[in-house]
Amino acid sequence: LGELTASQVTPDSVQLEWSVPEGTFDSFTVQYRDGQGQPQVVPVDGGARSVTVPGLSPSRRYKFNLYGLWGRKRLGPSSTDVVTGEGAAGPLQDGGFDVSILHCVLSIAAPAPDEEESPTQPTLGELTASNVTPDSVQLEWSVPKGTFDSFTVQYRDDQGQPQVVPVDGGARSVTVPGLSPSRRYNFYLYGLVGQKRLGPIFLDTMTGEDADVHALRCVLSIAAPAPPKEEPPSQPRLGDLTAPHITPDSVQLEWSVPEGTFDSFLLQYEDDQGQPQVVPVDGGARSVTVP
């Protein structure tokens, strides 16, 4: 957004103009407070560069804030202070001056009051994990400069769903509960000030092991050596597969098992149409006929 200016001022309206030095916006909004102090919003098309705000009161100071909307982001504001003109006065006798004209001359001649300096933009410091358990992580951070209205912590849960933890602006730590043991999480901290979201600062951390598993491992590591385990059964082996009997529409297959036993066998092949076929065979069999 470029500079916001008032190109035409009347007692009951102000025409605002602005520029967009770079890029394009989907739309704009002009925000101000009316004579009763109630907030008002004027929507403006993204291609426009001016808008007239009607229904104002004479001789009243208004502050207009222009925001640019781009996707889900609101950028800005660009602001300007304007005093509306005085109400129209009738002709004056004896060559006197019209008060409204005199007011305009004085408004142009007098120097504008000094604007208050905008507050310094706050900054986020480092994000750390001060306390990690199997199901939670306590996060801590610093704010080297300025203050924030609030914070948000964002991360993804075990199902990959995004989670958001809101945090008060005065806090400098938060505990994120409901996590899973021995799992890596990426945490992102954003600071919110006004309509701006600053950051993020980032932390990659892993939750601790489950307490029961950890205790069991400790006991096993301290206890006396376990008795020798029984030797696991040797892995069975398949021998050669042969076709001792072949007819025009069937094949008898035979095989051997030189070592060990199998629970079952599966014979796979493709038929004339190239479709895969499966023939289940009992673990004690050593031959099968494929019809």
C-alpha positions in Angstrom: 0.0 0.0 0.0 1.2 3.5 -0.8 0.2 6.8 0.8 -3.5 7.6 1.7 -4.5 11.2 1.0 -7.8 13.2 1.1 -8.2 14.8 -2.4 -11.6 16.5 -1.8 -13.1 17.5 1.6 -16.7 18.8 2.1 -18.7 19.4 5.3 -20.3 15.9 5.0 -17.9 13.8 2.9 -14.2 13.0 2.2 -12.8 11.6 -1.0 -9.8 9.4 -0.3 -7.1 8.4 -2.8 -4.2 5.9 -2.5 -1.7 4.1 -4.6 -0.4 0.5 -4.9 3.3 0.7 -5.7 3.6 -3.0 -6.1 1.4 -6.0 -6.7 -2.4 -6.2 -6.6 -5.1 -6.6 -3.9 -8.3 -8.5 -4.0 -10.2 -5.7 -2.2 -9.8 -2.9 0.3 -11.6 -1.7 3.4 -11.7 1.8 4.8 -12.3 2.0 8.5 -13.2 5.0 10.7 -15.4 6.0 13.6 -18.5 8.1 13.0 -19.8 11.1 15.1 -21.0 8.7 17.8 -17.7 6.9 18.0 -19.0 3.8 16.4 -16.7 1.9 14.0 -17.6 2.0 10.3 -16.3 -0.1 7.4 -16.4 0.9 3.7 -15.6 -2.1 1.4 -13.8 -1.1 -1.9 -13.1 -3.1 -5.0 -9.5 -4.2 -5.5 -9.2 -2.3 -8.8 -10.2 1.1 -7.2 -7.8 3.8 -6.1 -10.3 6.2 -4.6 -13.5 6.2 -2.6 -15.8 8.9 -1.2 -16.9 8.4 2.4 -20.3 10.2 2.9 -22.5 10.9 5.9 -19.9 12.8 7.9 -20.3 15.7 10.3 -19.1 19.2 9.6 -15.9 20.6 11.3 -15.0 17.2 12.8 -11.7 15.3 12.8 -11.7 11.8 11.4 -9.0 9.2 11.2 -9.3 6.9 8.2 -7.4 3.6 8.0 -7.1 1.8 4.6 -6.4 -2.0 4.6 -5.6 -4.1 1.6 -7.0 -7.7 1.5 -4.9 -10.3 -0.4 -6.1 -13.9 -0.1 -6.6 -14.4 3.7 -4.1 -11.7 4.6 -5.0 -8.1 5.6 -2.1 -5.7 4.9 -1.8 -2.1 6.2 -3.1 0.1 7.4 -2.3 3.3 5.5 -3.8 6.2 7.5 -4.7 9.8 7.2 -6.4 12.4 9.5 -8.9 14.8 7.9 -11.1 17.6 9.3 -14.4 18.0 7.4 -15.4 21.5 6.2 -17.7 23.8 8.1 -21.4 24.0 7.3 -22.3 26.3 4.4 -22.8 29.9 5.6 -25.1 32.6 4.1 -23.7 35.8 2.4 -22.2 38.2 4.8 -23.1 41.9 5.0 -20.7 44.9 4.5 -18.2 42.9 2.5 -17.5 40.4 5.2 -15.8 37.0 4.4 -17.5 33.6 4.3 -16.5 31.7 7.4 -16.1 28.4 5.5 -13.7 29.9 3.0 -11.7 31.5 5.8 -11.5 28.1 7.6 -10.1 26.5 4.5 -7.4 29.2 4.1 -6.4 28.8 7.7 -6.3 25.0 7.4 -3.9 25.2 4.5 -1.7 27.9 6.0 -1.3 26.5 9.5 1.4 23.8 10.0 0.0 20.4 10.7 0.4 19.1 14.3 3.2 16.7 14.9 2.0 13.1 14.7 2.8 10.8 17.5 5.5 8.3 16.7 4.2 4.8 16.0 5.2 2.3 18.7 8.3 0.2 17.9 7.4 -3.1 16.3 8.0 -5.9 18.9 10.4 -8.8 18.2 10.4 -12.5 19.2 13.4 -14.1 20.8 14.4 -17.7 21.0 12.0 -20.6 21.5 13.2 -23.4 23.8 11.8 -26.5 25.5 12.3 -26.2 29.3 10.5 -29.4 30.4 9.8 -32.5 28.2 7.7 -35.5 29.3 6.3 -38.4 27.4 3.0 -36.6 26.8 3.8 -32.9 27.1 6.3 -30.2 26.3 6.8 -26.9 28.2 7.8 -24.1 25.8 9.5 -20.9 26.8 10.4 -17.8 24.8 11.6 -14.2 25.2 10.5 -10.8 23.8 13.6 -8.7 23.5 11.7 -5.6 22.3 8.2 -4.3 22.6 5.0 -6.1 23.7 2.5 -8.4 22.0 -1.3 -8.6 22.4 -1.2 -12.4 22.3 0.7 -15.4 21.0 -0.3 -18.7 19.2 1.6 -22.0 19.2 1.0 -24.2 16.2 2.0 -27.8 15.6 0.6 -31.0 14.1 -0.7 -33.9 16.1 -0.2 -37.7 15.6 -2.8 -37.7 12.8 -1.1 -34.8 11.0 -3.9 -32.4 11.9 -2.8 -28.8 12.7 -3.4 -27.7 16.3 -3.3 -24.1 17.7 -2.7 -23.2 21.3 -3.7 -19.5 22.1 -1.4 -17.8 24.7 -1.9 -14.5 26.6 0.4 -11.6 25.5 2.0 -11.4 29.0 3.0 -15.0 29.1 6.5 -16.3 28.3 5.8 -20.0 28.6 3.1 -22.6 27.9 2.7 -26.3 28.3 1.4 -28.3 25.3 -0.4 -31.4 26.6 -1.8 -34.5 24.9 1.3 -35.6 23.0 2.6 -39.1 22.3 5.7 -40.6 23.7 9.0 -40.8 21.7 7.6 -38.7 18.9 9.2 -35.7 17.1 7.2 -32.5 17.0 7.8 -29.1 15.3 6.4 -26.1 17.2 5.9 -22.7 15.7 5.3 -19.6 17.9 3.7 -16.4 16.4 3.3 -13.0 18.1 0.1 -11.0 17.4 0.1 -7.2 17.7 -2.9 -5.4 16.4 -3.8 -6.9 13.1 -0.2 -8.1 12.4 1.1 -11.7 13.0 4.9 -11.7 13.5 7.2 -14.7 13.4 7.3 -17.6 13.6 10.2 -18.8 15.8 10.7 -22.5 15.5 11.6 -25.5 17.7 12.1 -29.2 16.8 11.9 -31.5 19.8 11.1 -35.1 20.8 8.9 -36.2 23.6 10.3 -38.6 26.3 9.8 -42.3 26.5 6.8 -43.8 28.2 7.5 -44.1 32.0 6.6 -47.8 32.2 8.9 -48.7 29.4 11.7 -46.7 30.7 11.4 -48.3 34.2 11.3 -51.7 32.7 14.5 -51.1 30.7 16.2 -49.8 33.9 15.3 -52.9 35.9 16.4 -55.2 33.1 19.7 -53.5 32.8 20.4 -53.8 36.5 19.1 -57.3 37.1 21.1 -60.5 36.9 21.8 -61.9 33.5 18.8 -63.6 32.0 19.1 -67.4 31.6 20.1 -68.4 28.1 17.1 -68.6 25.7 16.2 -71.7 23.9 17.6 -71.8 20.4 14.9 -70.7 18.0 13.9 -73.3 15.5 16.0 -73.3 12.3 14.4 -71.6 9.3 12.9 -74.1 6.9 14.2 -74.3 3.3 12.5 -75.1 0.0 14.0 -77.6 -2.3 13.6 -77.9 -6.1 10.2 -77.6 -7.8 9.6 -80.1 -10.6 6.8 -81.1 -12.9 6.8 -84.9 -13.1 3.4 -85.2 -14.9 2.2 -82.9 -17.7 -1.1 -83.3 -19.7 -2.7 -80.9 -22.2 -4.8 -79.2 -19.5 -2.9 -79.8 -16.2 0.5 -79.9 -14.6 1.5 -81.9 -11.5 4.1 -80.2 -9.4 6.4 -81.7 -6.7 8.9 -80.1 -4.3 11.0 -81.0 -1.3 11.7 -79.4 2.1 15.3 -80.3 3.0 15.1 -78.6 6.4 12.4 -77.6 8.8 8.6 -77.4 8.2 6.2 -74.9 6.7 2.7 -74.0 7.8 1.4 -73.9 4.3 2.4 -73.2 0.7 1.1 -70.9 -2.0 1.5 -71.6 -5.7 1.1 -68.6 -8.0 0.9 -68.4 -11.8 -0.8 -66.4 -14.6 -3.6 -67.9 -16.7 -4.1 -67.5 -20.5 -5.6 -64.1 -20.0 -2.6 -62.9 -17.9 -4.7 -62.9 -14.7 -2.8 -63.9 -11.6 -4.0 -67.2 -9.9 -3.2 -68.6 -6.5 -3.4 -72.2 -5.3 -3.2 -72.7 -1.5 -1.5 -76.0 -0.4 -1.4 -77.6 3.0 2.0 -77.4 4.8 2.4 -81.2 4.9 1.9 -81.7 1.1 4.8 -82.1 -1.3 2.9 -82.1 -4.6 -0.2 -80.5 -6.2 -2.0 -80.7 -9.5 -2.8 -77.5 -11.3 -5.9 -78.2 -13.5 
